[in-house]
Amino acid sequence: MRFALASMSERFKNVFFYMPQSYIGSLPVNTLMLANSVKTRLNKKLKLNLKVFQINENSLWLPEVRRIDPDIIISQGYYPRNAGSIPVLWETYLVDPENSGPVSAKRIANYERRKRQIEKYGKQAAGIALRGEYSVNLARRIFPEYSDKIYNLPFYLPDLEPLDEDSVRQKHFTRDRLEMLFVGGQAILKGLPVLIEAVRKVEKIYHDAVHLHVVSKFQDGAVKIPCADWITHYGEMTYRETQKFFQMAHVYVMPSKVESFGLAYIEGLANGCVVFARDYEPQREFVDYGRAGVLNNPESSDDIAAKIIGLIDNRTKCIELALKGLCDFRSKWHWSVVGRMWVEAMSKCIKYRRENI
């Protein structure tokens, strides 16, 4: 996301991003990032005690900040407590645990922690960036005093261009078999075992009516792929290679157990897929609460199977959902729309800070 924001300078000439790679953050933050990177590359072979590095606030390296002399600082997760008079657009996350998945003590604790952070830093921040109208409305209800500085700023995706409507119609009408796609490095966390079981149930009723394409390198453990003609597994792929699968697929489904956002859902919308989104926030918003895709219970193979059968039995509904999702992507998630939202928010933050120093 940081690299994507930096690329905004290429399309919005009144914006220039400077993105230091390491030294502008504090040692604990950078060590945490490095440790997570190493752990991911080595899968679960290396055990690290990352709690040592967990902190809730960040310090800027002031000599570098003075050299850059920025108009605004964008900080994700950690609030730069020594930003001084420089306006800060602070990215954070807020979703009620009742609406984000099975409720647990950990989810509730994280939610309460984030609320305390917003309460603590909200007054200092020139802007508070969240992703999705649900999160924005929730934050404004809890913190009405900060309503004017809370912004909906989705991920900026400069390389994601939508298919045209004719291509979407063509791919849905020229093949009888329903081509389904799953993309996810952490296949277990993203719900692949449940999805396989769902497709297996569909195959027993409608033989050769569906094919599941799985793109995953199984980062969180191996998943047994049935030796059957209704499923194909592909290993690690480049972004461009993966996009070709999105362009081919009728349906994109990722029944994640846990999902803070889920960029792959947005990729599915852009490529004219019927997106199966987990029936929680903020994913409900991606498919317009069932009007631009399908909501499913990520823990129920029966529910997913029933929803797949519903599309097999009604391919007209399938294309209607795909086209609505495509339209929503163009109006809500395309880089040209999201980029303007970011530029407008940054401009307001700079103005807000100048008026309130």
C-alpha positions as CSV (number, residue, x, y, z in Angstrom):
1,M,0.0,0.0,0.0
2,R,2.8,2.4,0.8
3,F,4.4,1.8,-2.7
4,A,0.9,2.3,-4.3
5,L,0.5,5.6,-2.6
6,A,3.9,6.7,-3.7
7,S,2.9,6.0,-7.3
8,M,0.0,8.5,-6.9
9,S,2.5,11.2,-7.8
10,E,2.5,10.0,-11.4
11,R,-1.2,10.6,-11.9
12,F,-1.9,13.6,-9.6
13,K,0.7,16.2,-10.4
14,N,-0.1,18.4,-7.4
15,V,1.0,15.6,-5.0
16,F,4.6,14.4,-4.3
17,F,5.2,11.5,-2.0
18,Y,8.5,10.9,-0.2
19,M,8.6,7.4,1.3
20,P,11.6,6.6,3.5
21,Q,12.1,2.8,3.6
22,S,13.3,2.3,7.2
23,Y,15.0,5.0,9.2
24,I,12.0,7.3,9.6
25,G,10.4,4.8,11.9
26,S,11.5,3.8,15.3
27,L,13.7,0.8,15.9
28,P,10.9,-1.3,17.5
29,V,8.6,-0.7,14.5
30,N,11.3,-1.5,11.9
31,T,12.4,-4.6,13.8
32,L,8.9,-5.8,14.0
33,M,8.4,-5.4,10.2
34,L,11.7,-7.2,9.6
35,A,10.8,-10.1,12.0
36,N,7.4,-10.5,10.4
37,S,9.0,-10.6,6.9
38,V,11.5,-13.3,8.0
39,K,8.8,-15.3,9.6
40,T,6.6,-15.2,6.5
41,R,9.5,-16.3,4.3
42,L,10.4,-19.3,6.5
43,N,6.7,-20.2,7.1
44,K,6.3,-21.7,10.6
45,K,9.8,-23.0,10.9
46,L,11.0,-20.0,12.9
47,K,9.3,-19.0,16.2
48,L,9.7,-15.4,17.2
49,N,8.6,-13.6,20.3
50,L,7.2,-10.5,18.5
51,K,5.5,-9.2,21.7
52,V,8.8,-7.7,22.7
53,F,8.5,-5.2,19.9
54,Q,4.7,-4.4,20.1
55,I,4.2,-0.7,20.8
56,N,1.2,1.6,20.3
57,E,2.9,4.8,19.3
58,N,5.8,5.8,17.0
59,S,8.4,8.4,17.1
60,L,9.6,10.2,13.9
61,W,13.3,10.7,13.2
62,L,13.2,14.5,13.4
63,P,16.4,15.3,11.5
64,E,15.1,13.5,8.5
65,V,11.6,15.1,8.9
66,R,13.2,18.6,9.0
67,R,15.2,17.8,5.9
68,I,12.1,16.7,4.0
69,D,9.9,19.5,5.3
70,P,6.6,17.8,4.4
71,D,3.2,19.4,4.1
72,I,1.6,16.3,5.7
73,I,2.6,13.0,7.3
74,I,0.6,9.9,6.6
75,S,1.0,7.3,9.3
76,Q,-0.5,3.8,9.3
77,G,-1.3,2.1,12.6
78,Y,1.1,4.0,14.8
79,Y,0.5,7.7,15.6
80,P,3.7,9.8,15.3
81,R,3.6,11.5,18.7
82,N,6.3,14.0,17.9
83,A,4.9,15.3,14.6
84,G,4.6,18.8,16.1
85,S,2.8,21.3,13.9
86,I,3.0,19.0,10.8
87,P,-0.6,17.7,10.0
88,V,-1.0,14.0,10.3
89,L,-3.4,11.9,8.3
90,W,-3.6,8.8,10.5
91,E,-4.7,5.5,9.1
92,T,-6.3,3.1,11.6
93,Y,-9.0,0.3,11.7
94,L,-12.3,0.1,13.4
95,V,-14.9,-2.7,13.0
96,D,-17.3,-3.8,15.8
97,P,-16.4,-7.4,16.8
98,E,-20.1,-8.3,16.6
99,N,-20.0,-7.6,12.9
100,S,-16.5,-8.8,11.9
101,G,-16.6,-12.5,12.6
102,P,-17.1,-14.9,15.5
103,V,-16.8,-12.9,18.7
104,S,-13.8,-13.7,20.9
105,A,-12.0,-12.1,23.8
106,K,-9.1,-11.2,21.5
107,R,-11.4,-9.4,19.0
108,I,-13.1,-7.5,21.8
109,A,-9.8,-6.5,23.3
110,N,-8.4,-5.3,19.9
111,Y,-11.6,-3.3,19.3
112,E,-11.4,-1.6,22.7
113,R,-7.7,-0.9,22.2
114,R,-8.4,0.8,18.9
115,K,-11.2,2.9,20.4
116,R,-8.8,4.1,23.1
117,Q,-6.2,5.0,20.5
118,I,-8.7,7.1,18.5
119,E,-9.9,8.7,21.7
120,K,-6.2,9.5,22.6
121,Y,-5.0,10.7,19.2
122,G,-8.1,11.9,17.5
123,K,-7.8,15.4,18.8
124,Q,-4.1,15.7,17.6
125,A,-4.7,14.2,14.2
126,A,-5.6,16.4,11.3
127,G,-7.4,13.5,9.7
128,I,-8.4,9.9,10.7
129,A,-8.4,7.6,7.7
130,L,-10.6,4.4,7.7
131,R,-11.6,2.0,4.9
132,G,-15.3,1.7,4.2
133,E,-18.5,3.5,5.0
134,Y,-19.3,1.1,7.7
135,S,-16.2,1.9,9.7
136,V,-16.6,5.6,9.0
137,N,-20.2,5.7,10.3
138,L,-19.2,3.6,13.3
139,A,-16.4,5.9,14.2
140,R,-18.6,9.0,13.8
141,R,-21.2,7.6,16.1
142,I,-18.7,6.8,18.8
143,F,-16.6,10.0,18.3
144,P,-19.0,12.7,17.1
145,E,-16.5,15.4,18.1
146,Y,-14.2,14.1,15.3
147,S,-16.8,13.6,12.6
148,D,-15.4,16.3,10.3
149,K,-11.9,14.8,10.3
150,I,-12.9,11.1,9.7
151,Y,-12.4,10.0,6.1
152,N,-13.2,6.9,4.1
153,L,-10.0,6.3,2.2
154,P,-9.9,2.8,0.5
155,F,-6.8,1.1,-0.8
156,Y,-5.3,2.9,-3.8
157,L,-4.9,0.2,-6.5
158,P,-3.1,1.9,-9.5
159,D,-2.5,-1.3,-11.5
160,L,-6.1,-2.6,-11.3
161,E,-8.2,-1.8,-14.4
162,P,-11.7,-3.2,-14.9
163,L,-12.8,-5.4,-17.8
164,D,-15.2,-3.8,-20.2
165,E,-18.9,-4.9,-20.1
166,D,-18.7,-6.8,-23.4
167,S,-15.9,-8.9,-22.2
168,V,-17.7,-9.7,-18.9
169,R,-20.9,-10.7,-20.8
170,Q,-18.9,-12.8,-23.2
171,K,-17.1,-14.8,-20.6
172,H,-20.4,-15.5,-18.7
173,F,-22.4,-16.5,-21.7
174,T,-19.9,-18.5,-23.7
175,R,-19.2,-21.3,-21.2
176,D,-21.8,-23.5,-19.6
177,R,-19.5,-24.7,-16.8
178,L,-19.2,-22.4,-13.8
179,E,-15.5,-21.4,-13.5
180,M,-14.7,-20.6,-9.9
181,L,-11.5,-19.1,-8.5
182,F,-9.8,-19.1,-5.1
183,V,-6.7,-17.0,-4.6
184,G,-4.9,-16.9,-1.3
185,G,-1.4,-17.5,0.1
186,Q,-2.8,-18.6,3.5
187,A,-5.2,-21.2,2.2
188,I,-6.4,-22.5,5.5
189,L,-7.0,-19.0,7.0
190,K,-8.7,-18.0,3.8
191,G,-11.1,-20.9,4.0
192,L,-10.1,-23.2,1.2
193,P,-10.9,-26.5,3.1
194,V,-14.5,-25.3,3.6
195,L,-14.7,-24.3,-0.1
196,I,-13.5,-27.6,-1.3
197,E,-16.1,-29.4,0.7
198,A,-18.8,-27.1,-0.7
199,V,-17.8,-27.7,-4.3
200,R,-17.6,-31.5,-3.6
201,K,-21.3,-31.3,-2.5
202,V,-22.3,-29.4,-5.6
203,E,-20.5,-32.0,-7.8
204,K,-22.6,-34.7,-6.3
205,I,-25.8,-33.0,-7.5
206,Y,-24.5,-31.3,-10.7
207,H,-21.7,-33.3,-12.2
208,D,-19.3,-31.3,-14.3
209,A,-21.2,-28.1,-13.8
210,V,-18.4,-26.3,-11.9
211,H,-14.6,-26.2,-11.8
212,L,-12.6,-24.8,-8.9
213,H,-9.2,-23.1,-9.8
214,V,-7.0,-22.8,-6.7
215,V,-4.1,-20.4,-6.7
216,S,-2.1,-20.7,-3.5
217,K,1.4,-21.6,-2.2
218,F,-0.1,-22.9,1.1
219,Q,1.8,-20.5,3.4
220,D,0.0,-21.6,6.5
221,G,0.0,-25.4,5.9
222,A,-0.8,-27.9,3.2
223,V,-4.4,-28.4,2.1
224,K,-5.3,-31.8,0.6
225,I,-6.5,-31.2,-3.0
226,P,-8.8,-34.0,-4.2
227,C,-7.7,-36.0,-7.2
228,A,-10.8,-35.0,-9.2
229,D,-11.6,-33.4,-12.6
230,W,-13.5,-30.6,-10.9
231,I,-10.5,-28.9,-9.2
232,T,-7.0,-27.7,-10.3
233,H,-4.3,-26.4,-8.0
234,Y,-1.7,-23.9,-9.2
235,G,1.3,-22.8,-7.2
236,E,2.8,-19.4,-6.7
237,M,2.0,-16.9,-9.5
238,T,2.9,-13.3,-10.4
239,Y,0.3,-10.6,-10.1
240,R,-0.2,-10.5,-13.9
241,E,-0.6,-14.3,-14.1
242,T,-3.2,-14.2,-11.3
243,Q,-5.2,-11.4,-13.1
244,K,-5.6,-13.7,-16.1
245,F,-7.4,-16.2,-13.9
246,F,-9.6,-13.4,-12.5
247,Q,-10.5,-12.4,-16.1
248,M,-11.4,-16.0,-16.9
249,A,-13.5,-16.8,-13.8
250,H,-17.2,-16.4,-13.4
251,V,-17.1,-16.5,-9.6
252,Y,-14.5,-15.5,-7.1
253,V,-14.9,-17.0,-3.6
254,M,-12.7,-16.6,-0.5
255,P,-14.6,-17.8,2.7
256,S,-11.9,-16.4,5.1
257,K,-12.1,-17.3,8.7
258,V,-10.5,-13.9,9.5
259,E,-10.3,-10.9,7.1
260,S,-9.6,-7.3,8.0
261,F,-10.2,-6.2,4.4
262,G,-9.6,-8.5,1.5
263,L,-8.2,-6.9,-1.7
264,A,-8.9,-10.0,-3.7
265,Y,-12.6,-9.4,-3.4
266,I,-12.1,-6.0,-5.1
267,E,-10.0,-7.7,-7.8
268,G,-13.0,-10.0,-8.4
269,L,-15.4,-7.1,-8.8
270,A,-13.0,-5.4,-11.3
271,N,-12.8,-8.5,-13.5
272,G,-16.6,-9.2,-13.7
273,C,-16.7,-12.1,-11.3
274,V,-19.6,-12.8,-9.0
275,V,-17.9,-12.2,-5.7
276,F,-18.7,-14.5,-2.8
277,A,-17.9,-12.4,0.3
278,R,-18.0,-13.4,3.9
279,D,-21.1,-12.2,5.6
280,Y,-19.3,-9.8,7.9
281,E,-18.1,-6.2,7.8
282,P,-16.4,-4.7,5.9
283,Q,-16.8,-7.4,3.2
284,R,-20.6,-6.9,3.1
285,E,-20.0,-3.4,1.8
286,F,-17.9,-4.8,-1.2
287,V,-20.9,-6.6,-2.6
288,D,-23.4,-3.9,-1.6
289,Y,-25.0,-6.2,1.0
290,G,-25.9,-8.9,-1.6
291,R,-26.9,-6.6,-4.4
292,A,-23.6,-6.8,-6.2
293,G,-22.4,-10.3,-5.2
294,V,-23.2,-13.1,-2.8
295,L,-22.9,-13.1,1.0
296,N,-22.0,-16.5,2.6
297,N,-21.3,-18.0,5.9
298,P,-17.5,-18.8,5.7
299,E,-17.8,-21.6,8.2
300,S,-20.7,-23.5,6.4
301,S,-19.9,-25.6,3.4
302,D,-23.7,-26.2,3.1
303,D,-24.4,-22.5,2.8
304,I,-21.6,-22.0,0.2
305,A,-22.8,-25.0,-1.8
306,A,-26.4,-23.8,-1.8
307,K,-25.3,-20.3,-3.0
308,I,-23.2,-22.0,-5.8
309,I,-26.2,-24.1,-6.9
310,G,-28.3,-20.9,-7.0
311,L,-25.9,-19.5,-9.6
312,I,-25.9,-22.7,-11.6
313,D,-29.7,-22.6,-11.8
314,N,-29.9,-19.0,-12.6
315,R,-27.1,-17.8,-14.9
316,T,-29.0,-14.6,-15.7
317,K,-28.8,-13.7,-12.1
318,C,-25.1,-14.5,-12.3
319,I,-24.4,-12.0,-15.0
320,E,-26.6,-9.3,-13.3
321,L,-24.5,-9.6,-10.1
322,A,-21.3,-9.5,-12.1
323,L,-22.2,-6.4,-14.0
324,K,-23.5,-4.6,-10.8
325,G,-20.2,-5.5,-9.1
326,L,-18.2,-4.1,-12.1
327,C,-20.2,-0.9,-12.0
328,D,-19.6,-0.5,-8.2
329,F,-15.8,-1.1,-8.8
330,R,-15.7,1.8,-11.3
331,S,-17.6,4.2,-9.0
332,K,-16.0,3.2,-5.7
333,W,-12.7,1.4,-6.0
334,H,-11.0,2.5,-9.3
335,W,-7.7,4.4,-8.7
336,S,-9.1,7.5,-10.3
337,V,-11.9,7.7,-7.8
338,V,-9.8,6.6,-4.8
339,G,-6.9,8.9,-5.8
340,R,-9.2,12.0,-5.8
341,M,-10.5,10.9,-2.3
342,W,-7.0,10.8,-1.0
343,V,-5.9,14.1,-2.5
344,E,-9.0,15.8,-1.2
345,A,-8.5,14.4,2.3
346,M,-4.9,15.5,2.4
347,S,-5.8,19.0,1.2
348,K,-8.4,19.3,4.0
349,C,-6.0,18.0,6.6
350,I,-3.4,20.6,5.7
351,K,-6.0,23.3,5.8
352,Y,-7.4,22.0,9.1
353,R,-4.0,22.0,10.7
354,R,-3.2,25.6,9.6
355,E,-6.5,26.8,11.0
356,N,-6.0,25.1,14.3
357,I,-2.4,25.7,15.1
